[in-house]
Structures are given as structure tokens and as C-alpha cells.
Amino acid sequence: MRGDQRKDGYTMSEFADQLDTRIDDVRQRLHEARAAGDDFLVENLIDELENLLALADRNDVDTGPIAEVIRAETGSIPVIVEPEGA
């Protein structure tokens, strides 16, 4: 088995591509929910984006682009954690 291939046969690039597809789908649904004024669905879809970010991070996929999408969709400002003892 090649080093970049997972047990299920997917390569990490295929996994990342699938993540990108899921993110695009969630973003489309998010725009539709906002247009419809469905605040509850908007919050759930933002949570789904954050879960996709965590999934990517757990699987060593570059999370920078996903984090940028979440910031763009939520308008959130990243939190900078103070180092201990500062």
C-alpha cells in the first residue's frame, strides 16, 4: 500500500477533495438559509462548517482555507490565546 493511501482506499488528496465538496455544499445551503431568513438553519450550518474544520484538523488536512471560509461566513475574528505565564 502506498504511503498516502488510507485503509479504505482513499488518498489524502481524495479526502481533501471530498471535504472541499462538502464545504461548498454547506456554503451553498448557508447562503440559501440566509436568503430565506432561517436563523436556526444558519447556526446549524455554521456548526457544520466548524465540524468540518475539526475533521480536517484531525486528519492532517491543511485547515487554513477552511478556517478562512468560516471567518468569511461568520465574520468572526480569530481568538489569540495568551501563552501560559504571560
C-alpha positions, 0 to 999 in steps of 0.5 A: 500500500502506498504511503498516502493511501488510507485503509479504505482506499482513499488518498489524502488528496481524495479526502481533501477533495471530498471535504472541499465538496462538502464545504461548498455544499454547506456554503451553498445551503448557508447562503440559501438559509440566509436568503430565506431568513432561517436563523436556526438553519444558519447556526446549524450550518455554521456548526457544520462548517466548524465540524468540518474544520475539526475533521480536517484538523484531525486528519492532517488536512491543511485547515487554513482555507477552511478556517478562512471560509468560516471567518468569511461566513461568520465574520468572526475574528480569530481568538489569540490565546495568551501563552501560559505565564504571560 
